[in-house]
Amino acid sequence: MPGPRIRSYSKPKKGTIKRLVKTLWKNFKFELIISLIALILSIAVNLCGSIFASLITEVLIKAIPEKASGASIFNDLFEVSLLNFIPLKTNLKILTISLACIYAVGVVCSWTWNRTMAVVTQKYLNLFRIKMFSHMQKLPIMYFDTHQNGEIMSLYTNDIDTIRQFISQSLPNMFSCGLTVLGCVVVMLSLSVWMTLVVLLGTVAMFFNTKYIGGRASKYFVAQQKSVSKVEGSIEESITGLKVIKVFTHENESLEEFEKLNGEWCSNATTANIHGNIMGPINGNIGNFVYVFVAILGCILYIVPNTINLSITGGITAVDSTTFYSKLLVPFLMLSRMFSQNVNNFSQQVTFVVMGTAGASRCFDLLDEEVESDEGYVTLVNIKKNEDGTFEETSERTRDYAWKHPHKVDGTITYTELKGDIVIDDIDFSYDGKKTVLKNVSVYARPGQQIALVGATGAGKTTITNLINRFYDIADGKIRYDGININKIKKDDLRHSLGVILQDVNLFTGTVMDNIRYGRLDASDEEVYEAAKIANAYDFIMRLPQGFNTMLSGDGSNLSQGQRQLISIARAAIADAPVMILDEATSSIDTRTERLVQKGMDQLMKGRTTFVIAHRLSTIQNADYILVLDHGEIIERGNHESLIAEKGTYYQLYTGAFELE
């Protein structure tokens, strides 16, 4: 019967573990050194346990007369203990206290390295998440267009958790087991080469078992990580579009899609855990057989006459029956058990290492994504105008701005007053480099003019505005802002000069006042109230339970769509940007509310260069220029009256909208 199919499986990048450990060492070198020292001491304590067990056994055996045997051994030991009470008690007391002290040191060391690694792990993950989030905010919009939100969220939850398990558990355990195994081999060779060979043969069997079963498990664990991100993406998508699912009664189809992805996750996880869970017991039983074979070989060395024992410390020596138990068999059996357990523990960490590597690889993929390129050097500064018409840069906030343009050739700096003169000169654009979205588009927006963009869905209206704020960069042509190529303007300063109101409103968890102040964080309460009045949102906000202090959550789900849009308009108003982009800003507002908003919008647009995208042509009749787009090309341009007189596409759109109204 064939195994389940693995989907979306890809091996983690080479060097992921090295990169992870390198960044860990760079940030927490001192803590890791302390943890490493404590770990080595803890391992040394465990190895010392077998040596002290040998000494205690030797003391007890020497206290027993040679005639002691069978059931009388305990009586003989009791009698000898009474006869030689002081020396026996003294020896055992010294050994016992010494062993207790050593194990106490081991407890302290074990506590130290475990606690240190727990603290280091959480601090590292905290820094890692911050680094990922900071980098994510610098990524181009294209990245988010090609990745599901749930898949990105999975990086911060599921994949980060696999890194936590790798750093806090797998990595220390593997290091601890490796050192312990090495120490056991050295001590065992010093006792008996023959019995050590038996243990090493068992290790070979464990290795092949780990390689076969662990290798099969690891690829399913990687596939499981991929499946988790798909399921989380599906859940996030379903929650976001729950109303749409219910409206179109798409529950069954949505459930089928979820069952498909969930089944894929279940299949990969089941197979991975089956292989991962059986690997440990198999290696454990191999260790048990090794323990038995070592005991048998020890008995042969003791029983068979003239048997020799080979060790790296004592050469070839005859087995001494008086010290056989204390110096050879007892400590060796303890060491072989410790050796097998640590080899087994080491092998069990392989799957978790693979999961951690896969999770880290996916997180590093995000960090390796190229951020938005920004070669701009022209910045936006506040200016103070003088009576003679000149102006100068000021650190105070004013409503007047200028472009600060340093010239690399001669080192001079010139200032160009921000007026909102935007020229789009014969641009071409494609999202994927194959399908042309805009072709030979030219737009001339003079300061204070209102430019309206109309056309069917997909005509390229929103794309033009996305190019103005440089969410995407053009392939051919130029865009100039007050005579300056926008590629020379820093993106942050460029976007600071643009106020944007989108069709899809995004509100954040917080009060109404916080959401309006999002447009300018240093705005006073009075400025927030004034912005709300400009957007005609003040009255409805005051009717909310706590007014401007009403908490919003779930993207403002406790407000109507129109109310949410009014808050976004107020947010743009408080930003007080010289250029406004209104992307179907009133499309979600009813006709009555639209009339209330229009007055505020007129006041907001007064004196500003404005780009308006609208399906309701009644809202753009007063625009200075109307551009009609079709399949990425401007097919008509002019004001409302001239386009109506042409009786072209705009006329057809307008008369159709008028009839619908």
C-alpha positions in Angstrom: 0.0 0.0 0.0 1.6 3.3 -1.1 2.2 6.0 1.5 0.4 9.2 1.6 1.2 11.8 -0.9 3.4 14.7 0.3 2.6 18.1 -1.1 4.6 21.3 -1.1 7.7 19.5 0.2 11.0 21.3 -0.2 14.2 20.8 1.7 15.4 23.5 4.0 18.3 25.6 2.7 21.8 24.4 3.4 23.5 26.3 6.2 20.3 27.1 8.0 21.5 25.6 11.3 24.9 27.3 11.0 23.2 30.6 10.4 20.8 30.1 13.3 23.6 29.1 15.7 25.8 32.0 14.5 23.1 34.6 15.2 22.4 33.0 18.6 26.1 33.1 19.5 26.5 36.7 18.3 23.7 38.0 20.6 24.2 35.8 23.7 27.8 34.8 23.7 28.3 35.2 27.5 25.1 33.3 28.5 26.0 30.5 26.1 29.5 30.1 27.6 28.0 29.9 31.1 25.5 27.3 29.9 28.2 25.3 28.1 30.4 25.2 31.2 27.5 24.1 33.4 26.5 21.5 30.8 30.0 20.0 30.7 30.2 19.8 34.5 26.8 18.2 34.6 28.0 15.5 32.1 31.1 15.0 34.2 29.0 14.4 37.3 27.0 11.7 35.5 30.2 9.9 34.5 31.6 10.2 38.0 28.5 8.3 39.2 29.7 5.1 37.6 33.2 5.5 39.1 31.8 6.0 42.6 29.5 3.0 42.1 32.6 1.0 41.4 34.3 2.2 44.6 31.3 1.5 46.8 30.9 -1.9 45.3 34.6 -2.6 46.0 34.3 -1.6 49.6 31.3 -3.9 50.1 33.0 -6.8 48.4 36.2 -6.5 50.4 34.1 -6.5 53.6 32.7 -9.9 52.7 34.8 -13.0 53.6 35.8 -15.2 50.7 33.7 -18.0 52.2 30.5 -15.9 51.9 28.2 -17.2 49.2 24.6 -17.9 48.4 21.9 -16.9 50.9 24.5 -16.4 53.7 26.2 -13.5 51.9 23.9 -10.9 53.7 24.4 -12.5 57.1 28.2 -12.6 56.5 28.1 -9.0 55.4 26.1 -8.1 58.6 28.6 -10.0 60.8 31.6 -8.4 59.1 30.0 -5.1 59.4 29.7 -5.5 63.1 33.2 -6.8 63.5 34.7 -4.1 61.3 32.1 -1.4 61.9 34.3 1.6 62.2 36.4 1.1 59.0 33.4 0.0 56.9 31.3 2.8 58.1 34.0 5.3 57.6 34.7 4.3 54.0 31.0 4.2 53.1 30.4 7.5 54.8 33.2 9.2 52.9 32.1 7.7 49.6 28.5 8.4 50.2 29.0 12.1 51.2 31.4 12.6 48.3 28.9 11.1 45.9 26.1 13.3 47.4 28.2 16.4 47.0 29.1 15.6 43.4 25.4 15.0 42.6 24.5 18.2 44.3 27.0 20.0 42.1 25.3 18.2 39.2 21.9 19.4 40.2 23.1 23.0 40.4 24.8 22.8 37.0 21.8 21.1 35.4 19.5 23.8 36.8 21.9 26.5 35.6 22.2 25.5 32.0 18.5 24.6 31.7 17.4 28.0 33.1 20.0 29.9 31.1 18.9 28.2 27.9 15.3 28.9 28.6 16.0 32.6 29.2 18.3 32.8 26.1 15.7 31.1 23.9 12.9 33.5 24.8 15.1 36.5 24.4 16.4 35.3 21.1 12.9 34.6 19.8 11.8 38.0 20.9 14.6 39.6 18.9 13.9 37.3 16.0 10.2 38.2 15.8 11.1 41.9 16.0 13.6 41.5 13.3 11.1 39.7 11.1 8.4 42.2 11.7 10.7 45.1 11.1 11.9 43.6 7.8 8.4 42.6 6.8 7.3 46.3 6.9 10.0 47.2 4.5 9.0 44.6 1.9 7.3 45.7 -1.3 3.6 45.4 -1.8 4.2 42.6 -4.4 5.3 40.2 -1.6 1.9 40.5 0.1 0.1 40.2 -3.2 1.7 36.8 -3.7 1.5 35.4 -0.1 -1.5 34.6 2.0 -1.9 36.5 5.2 -2.3 33.2 7.1 0.9 31.8 5.6 2.8 34.9 6.8 1.2 34.7 10.3 2.2 31.0 10.5 5.9 32.2 10.4 5.4 34.1 13.6 3.6 31.3 15.4 4.2 27.8 14.2 7.6 28.2 12.6 8.9 30.3 15.5 7.8 27.6 17.9 9.8 25.0 16.1 12.9 27.3 16.5 12.1 27.6 20.2 12.0 23.8 20.5 15.3 23.5 18.6 17.2 26.0 20.7 15.8 25.2 24.1 15.6 21.4 23.8 17.1 19.8 20.7 20.4 21.7 20.5 21.3 21.4 24.2 20.2 17.7 24.3 22.2 16.8 21.2 25.3 18.5 22.6 24.8 16.9 26.0 24.2 13.5 24.5 27.2 13.8 22.2 29.6 14.7 25.0 28.2 12.0 27.3 28.6 9.4 24.6 32.2 10.5 23.9 33.0 10.4 27.6 31.4 6.9 28.0 33.4 5.6 25.1 36.7 6.8 26.7 35.8 5.3 30.1 34.5 2.0 28.6 37.7 1.6 26.6 39.7 2.0 29.7 37.8 -0.9 31.3 37.3 -3.4 28.4 37.9 -3.1 24.7 35.9 -6.3 24.0 32.7 -5.2 25.8 33.1 -1.7 24.2 33.1 -3.3 20.8 29.7 -5.0 21.6 28.3 -1.6 22.6 29.7 0.1 19.4 28.1 -2.7 17.3 24.8 -1.9 18.9 25.4 1.8 18.1 25.9 0.9 14.4 22.4 -0.8 14.5 20.9 2.3 16.1 22.6 4.5 13.4 21.1 2.6 10.5 17.7 2.6 12.2 17.8 6.3 12.8 19.0 7.0 9.2 16.2 4.9 7.7 13.2 5.7 9.9 14.4 9.2 10.9 15.0 10.1 7.3 11.5 9.1 6.3 10.0 11.0 9.3 12.0 14.2 8.6 10.6 14.8 5.1 7.0 14.3 6.4 7.7 16.7 9.3 8.8 19.3 6.7 5.7 18.6 4.7 3.7 19.0 7.9 5.1 22.5 8.4 3.9 23.4 4.9 0.5 22.0 5.5 0.1 23.9 8.7 0.7 27.2 6.9 -1.9 26.3 4.3 -4.5 25.4 6.9 -3.9 28.7 8.8 -4.1 30.6 5.5 -7.4 28.9 4.7 -8.8 29.7 8.2 -7.8 33.3 8.0 -9.3 33.6 4.5 -12.5 32.0 5.6 -12.9 34.3 8.7 -12.2 37.4 6.6 -14.8 36.4 4.0 -17.3 34.7 6.3 -20.1 37.1 5.3 -19.5 36.4 1.6 -19.5 32.6 2.4 -22.8 32.9 4.2 -24.4 35.2 1.5 -23.7 32.8 -1.2 -24.3 29.7 1.0 -20.8 28.5 0.2 -20.4 26.7 3.6 -20.2 23.2 2.1 -17.7 24.1 -0.5 -15.6 26.0 2.0 -15.8 23.0 4.3 -14.7 20.7 1.5 -11.7 22.9 0.8 -10.8 23.0 4.5 -11.2 19.2 4.8 -8.9 18.7 1.9 -6.1 20.9 3.4 -6.7 19.5 6.9 -6.6 16.0 5.5 -3.3 16.7 3.9 -2.0 18.0 7.2 -3.4 15.0 9.1 -1.8 12.6 6.6 1.6 14.2 6.7 1.5 14.6 10.5 0.3 11.0 11.1 3.1 9.5 9.0 5.7 11.8 10.5 4.7 10.9 14.0 4.4 7.2 13.3 8.0 7.1 12.1 9.2 9.5 14.8 7.5 7.6 17.6 8.7 4.1 16.6 12.3 5.2 16.2 12.8 5.7 19.9 11.4 2.3 21.1 13.4 0.4 18.5 16.6 2.1 19.5 15.7 1.6 23.2 15.3 -2.2 22.6 18.6 -2.3 20.7 20.1 -0.8 23.8 18.5 -3.5 26.0 20.0 -6.2 23.8 23.4 -4.5 24.0 23.0 -4.5 27.8 22.3 -8.2 27.8 25.2 -9.1 25.5 27.6 -7.0 27.6 26.5 -8.9 30.7 26.9 -12.2 28.9 30.4 -11.3 27.7 31.3 -10.1 31.2 30.3 -13.5 32.6 32.3 -15.3 29.9 35.4 -13.2 30.9 34.8 -14.1 34.5 33.8 -17.8 34.2 36.0 -19.1 31.3 39.5 -20.0 32.6 42.5 -18.1 31.2 40.3 -15.5 29.6 42.1 -12.2 29.1 40.6 -8.7 29.2 42.0 -6.1 26.8 41.8 -2.4 27.9 43.5 0.7 26.7 44.9 1.5 30.1 46.1 -1.8 31.4 47.0 -3.6 28.2 46.2 -7.4 28.3 45.4 -8.4 31.8 43.9 -11.5 33.4 40.5 -11.0 34.9 40.8 -10.8 38.7 37.8 -12.5 40.3 38.1 -10.4 43.4 37.7 -7.1 41.7 35.7 -8.3 38.7 32.3 -7.0 39.9 33.6 -3.7 41.4 36.0 -2.6 38.8 34.7 -4.0 35.6 31.2 -5.4 35.3 29.2 -3.0 37.5 30.6 0.2 36.2 30.6 -1.0 32.6 27.0 -2.0 32.7 26.1 1.4 34.1 28.2 3.0 31.3 26.6 0.9 28.6 23.1 1.8 29.8 24.1 5.5 29.9 25.7 5.2 26.4 22.6 3.6 24.9 20.2 6.0 26.4 22.1 9.0 25.2 22.5 7.6 21.7 18.7 7.0 21.7 18.0 10.5 23.0 20.3 11.9 20.3 18.5 10.0 17.6 15.1 11.2 18.8 16.2 14.8 18.4 16.8 14.4 14.7 13.2 14.9 13.7 12.9 18.0 15.9 16.1 19.3 14.4 14.6 18.8 11.0 11.4 20.6 12.0 13.4 23.5 13.6 15.6 23.7 10.5 12.5 23.8 8.2 10.9 26.5 10.4 14.1 28.6 10.6 14.5 28.2 6.8 11.1 29.6 6.2 11.7 32.5 8.6 15.1 33.2 6.9 13.3 33.2 3.6 11.3 36.1 4.8 14.4 37.9 6.1 16.1 37.2 2.8 13.4 38.9 0.7 14.6 42.0 -0.9 13.2 45.2 0.8 11.9 48.1 -1.2 14.8 49.7 -3.0 15.1 53.4 -2.2 17.8 55.4 -3.8 16.1 58.7 -3.0 17.9 61.5 -1.4 15.5 64.4 -1.7 13.6 64.9 1.5 10.5 66.8 2.6 11.0 69.6 5.1 8.9 72.2 6.8 9.5 75.8 5.7 8.7 79.2 7.1 7.7 81.8 4.5 9.0 85.3 4.8 7.2 88.5 3.9 9.4 89.0 0.8 8.3 85.7 -0.6 11.4 83.8 0.3 11.3 80.8 2.7 13.7 79.0 5.0 13.8 75.6 6.5 12.4 75.2 10.1 12.1 72.5 12.6 8.7 73.7 13.6 5.6 72.0 12.1 4.0 74.2 9.5 1.5 73.7 6.8 4.1 74.7 4.2 6.6 72.2 2.8 9.6 72.2 0.5 11.8 69.5 -1.2 15.3 69.6 0.1 17.5 68.7 -2.8 21.2 68.1 -2.1 23.3 68.1 -5.3 26.1 65.6 -5.3 28.1 67.3 -8.0 28.9 70.6 -6.3 27.7 69.8 -2.7 25.0 72.6 -2.8 21.5 72.3 -1.5 18.4 73.8 -3.2 14.8 74.0 -1.9 11.8 73.6 -4.1 8.4 74.6 -2.6 5.9 71.7 -2.5 3.0 72.8 -4.7 1.6 69.5 -5.9 2.6 69.7 -9.5 2.6 66.1 -10.7 3.5 65.0 -14.3 3.2 61.4 -15.4 5.0 61.3 -18.7 4.4 58.4 -21.1 4.7 55.5 -18.7 4.3 51.7 -19.3 3.8 49.3 -16.4 3.4 45.5 -15.9 3.1 43.7 -12.6 4.7 40.4 -13.8 6.8 41.7 -16.7 4.5 39.9 -19.1 1.1 41.5 -19.2 1.0 45.2 -19.8 -1.3 47.0 -17.4 -0.6 50.6 -18.4 0.5 51.7 -21.8 1.7 55.2 -22.9 -0.1 56.9 -20.0 0.4 60.6 -19.5 -1.2 62.7 -16.8 -0.7 66.4 -16.0 -1.9 67.6 -12.6 -1.3 71.2 -11.9 -1.3 72.5 -8.3 -4.7 72.5 -6.8 -6.3 70.7 -9.7 -8.7 67.8 -9.3 -8.0 64.9 -11.6 -10.6 62.2 -11.9 -9.9 58.7 -13.2 -12.8 56.7 -14.5 -13.2 53.4 -16.4 -14.2 49.8 -16.0 -12.8 47.6 -13.3 -9.3 46.6 -14.3 -8.7 49.6 -16.5 -5.7 50.7 -14.5 -7.1 53.5 -12.3 -5.7 52.3 -9.0 -2.5 51.2 -10.6 -1.7 54.9 -11.6 -2.1 56.0 -8.0 0.0 53.1 -6.8 2.8 54.3 -9.1 2.5 57.9 -7.7 3.2 56.7 -4.2 5.8 54.2 -5.4 4.1 51.0 -4.2 5.4 49.8 -7.6 8.1 51.2 -9.9 7.5 52.0 -13.5 9.2 50.1 -16.3 9.4 53.0 -18.7 8.6 56.7 -18.6 8.9 59.2 -15.8 6.9 60.7 -13.0 7.8 64.1 -11.8 6.7 65.8 -8.6 7.2 69.5 -8.6 9.8 69.0 -11.4 11.7 66.3 -9.4 11.8 62.7 -10.6 10.1 60.7 -7.8 12.8 58.1 -7.9 15.1 60.8 -6.4 12.6 61.4 -3.5 12.9 59.2 -0.4 9.8 57.0 -0.3 8.9 57.9 3.3 9.0 61.6 2.4 7.1 61.0 -0.8 4.3 59.2 1.0 4.2 61.7 3.8 3.2 64.3 1.2 0.3 62.1 -0.1 -2.9 61.6 1.8 -4.7 58.4 0.7 -8.3 57.3 1.3 -8.9 53.8 0.1 -12.1 51.9 -0.7 -11.2 49.1 1.7 -11.0 50.8 5.1 -8.5 49.4 7.7 -9.1 50.4 11.3 -6.9 49.3 14.2 -7.7 48.1 17.7 -8.0 51.2 19.9 -10.3 54.2 20.4 -11.9 56.2 17.7 -9.5 59.0 18.6 -6.5 56.8 18.2 -7.6 55.7 14.8 -8.1 59.3 13.6 -4.8 60.4 15.2 -3.1 57.5 13.2 -2.8 60.1 10.4 -0.6 62.3 12.6 0.4 60.9 16.0 1.3 64.3 17.5 -2.1 65.8 16.7 -3.9 67.4 19.7 -7.4 66.4 20.7 -8.8 69.7 19.3 -7.2 68.8 15.9 -8.8 65.4 16.0 -12.2 67.0 16.7 -11.7 69.4 13.8 -10.7 66.6 11.4 -13.8 64.7 12.4 -15.9 67.8 11.7 -14.3 68.2 8.2 -15.3 64.6 7.4 -18.8 65.1 8.9 -18.0 62.3 11.3 -18.2 64.3 14.5 -21.9 63.9 15.1 -22.1 60.2 14.7 -18.9 59.7 16.9 -20.5 61.8 19.7 -23.5 59.4 19.6 -21.3 56.4 20.2 -21.3 55.0 23.8 -18.0 56.6 24.8 -17.7 59.1 22.0 -14.2 59.6 20.8 -13.0 57.1 23.5 -15.1 54.3 22.1 -13.0 51.2 21.6 -12.9 49.7 18.1 -11.9 46.1 17.5 -12.0 43.6 14.7 -11.3 46.3 12.1 -14.2 48.4 13.4 -16.8 45.7 13.1 -19.0 47.5 15.6 -19.4 50.4 13.1 -21.3 50.5 9.8 -19.3 50.5 6.6 -20.1 54.2 6.0 -19.0 55.1 9.6 -15.8 53.3 9.1 -15.2 55.2 5.8 -15.9 58.6 7.6 -13.3 57.8 10.2 -10.8 57.0 7.4 -11.6 60.4 5.8 -11.0 62.1 9.1 -7.7 60.3 9.4 -6.7 61.7 6.0 -7.9 65.1 7.0 -5.7 65.3 10.1 -2.6 64.2 8.1 -3.1 67.4 6.1 -1.1 66.2 3.1 -0.6 68.6 0.2 -1.8 65.9 -2.4 -4.8 63.7 -1.9 -5.6 60.3 -3.5 -9.2 59.2 -3.1 -9.7 55.7 -4.3 -13.4 55.3 -4.5 -13.6 56.8 -1.1 -17.4 57.3 -1.1 -18.3 54.0 -2.8 -19.3 52.4 0.6 -21.4 55.4 1.7 -25.1 55.7 1.1 -26.4 58.5 -1.0 -27.6 60.6 2.0 -24.3 60.2 3.8 -22.4 60.9 0.6 -24.0 64.3 0.4 -22.9 65.1 3.9 -19.4 63.9 3.2 -19.1 65.7 -0.1 -19.0 69.1 1.6 -16.2 67.9 3.9 -14.4 66.4 0.9 -14.6 69.7 -1.0 -13.1 71.4 2.0 -10.5 68.7 2.3 -9.5 69.0 -1.4 -9.5 72.8 -1.5 -6.1 74.0 -2.5 -4.7 70.5 -2.9 -3.9 68.5 -6.0 -6.3 65.6 -5.9 -6.6 62.3 -7.7 -10.1 60.9 -7.5 -11.1 57.4 -8.6 -14.9 57.1 -8.7 -17.6 54.9 -10.1 -20.3 57.4 -9.1 -19.7 60.0 -11.8 -21.9 62.5 -10.1 -19.1 63.0 -7.5 -16.6 64.1 -10.2 -18.6 66.5 -12.3 -16.6 69.4 -10.9 -13.2 67.8 -11.6 -10.8 69.9 -13.6 -9.9 67.0 -15.8 -11.5 63.6 -16.2 -9.4 60.8 -17.7 -11.2 57.8 -19.2 -9.2 54.6 -19.1 -9.7 51.4 -21.0 -7.4 48.4 -20.8 -4.5 50.5 -19.5 -4.8 53.3 -22.0 -6.3 56.8 -21.7 -8.9 57.0 -24.4 -10.6 60.3 -23.5 -9.6 63.3 -21.4 -11.3 66.7 -20.6 -13.8 68.2 -18.2 -17.4 67.0 -17.7 -19.0 69.3 -20.2 -16.5 68.6 -23.0 -16.7 64.8 -22.6 -20.4 64.9 -22.6 -20.3 66.9 -25.8 -18.1 64.3 -27.4 -20.7 61.6 -26.7 -18.0 58.9 -26.4 -17.3 56.4 -23.6 -17.7 58.8 -20.8 -21.0 59.9 -22.2 -22.2 56.3 -22.2 -21.0 55.7 -18.7 -22.6 58.9 -17.4 -25.9 58.4 -19.1 -26.0 54.8 -17.9 -25.3 55.9 -14.3 -27.9 58.6 -14.6 -30.5 56.2 -15.7 -29.7 53.9 -12.9 -30.1 56.7 -10.4 
